Amino acid sequence: VYSDEYSSYFTLKSIGYPHSTVNHSKEEYVRYEEDGTLAHTNTMEGFWSKFKFSLRNRRGTRRIQLERFARGRTWRSLGESIFSVISALTVS
């Protein structure tokens, strides 16, 4: 999992997910990992942009329905792998 350095993401390693960060405050937006992969947050930032847009199109949603709406959008947008990560973060 790649993220910025927002403190909520630091629990990912402790619950079993590999986690790398990019430091936006130092103008780091993409970084090569030692294994040759790219660390960036573009996928998640794109997801949240689409998520917020879909909420605006619905003119919001009731608080009680928000989790179900978020889970559905996550599943449709990013698939099962990211769904488990988002679920783990909301439970912790």
N, C-alpha and C positions, 0 to 999 in steps of 0.2 A: 504494500500500500504506500503510495506516495502522497504527501500532504505538505502544506506549509507548516510553520512552527506554532500554530495555534495550540494552546495547552491541552485542549480536549483530546487531541489525537495522540498524546503521549502514552495513553493507556493501551494502544493497539499492541505493542510488543508484549505487554504483560498478559494479554489474553490470547497470545499465540500467533499473531500476524506479523510477518516481516514488515518493517516500517522504515522508510527513508523520508527525509524532509528536504525541501528547498527553502532558502531564506530570502523571502521577498524584501525584507528591510535592507538587505545588502545587494539588492537588485539581482538576485540569483533566481532565475525562472526555469532554467533547464540545467541539469547536471548529469554527466556520465557517471554511472556507478562502476565499481571495479569489475563487475561481470560484463560490462559493455552495454547494459540497458540504460535508457534515459529516465531520469527522475524528473517529473513535472506534474503540475496540478491541472493541466488544461482539460482533461476528461471530466473531473469533478466540477470544475468551474462551469463548464458547458452544461453539465447535468443540472446544477442549481439554477443556471440562467433559464433553462427550459422549464424547470419545475416552477419557478416563480412566475414565468409567463403563463403557464397552464393554470395556475391559481388565479391570476388576474383575469383570464378568459372566463373562469367560472364565477368571477366576482367573489372570490374567497371560498371558504368552506367552513362548516361548523367545526368547532374545536374537537368535538367528539368523533368526527369523521376524518380528521386530519391525518392520523396515523395510517388508517386504511388507504387513504388517497396517496400518501407518501410511499407506502409499500408498493402500491400498484404502479406508480410512476417509476419507481426504482427498478422494479422487475421488468417493465416494458423497455426502459431506456438502457439499462446496463447489464441485465441478466442476473442469473442466480449467484454468481461469484461475488459481486459487489453487494447484493442484497443481504448476504450473511454478515458482511462487515458493517453495514449500516444498522442492522438489527442488533449486533453486539454493542455498538456504540450507544444506541438508545436505551439498552437495558442497563449498562454500566453506570 
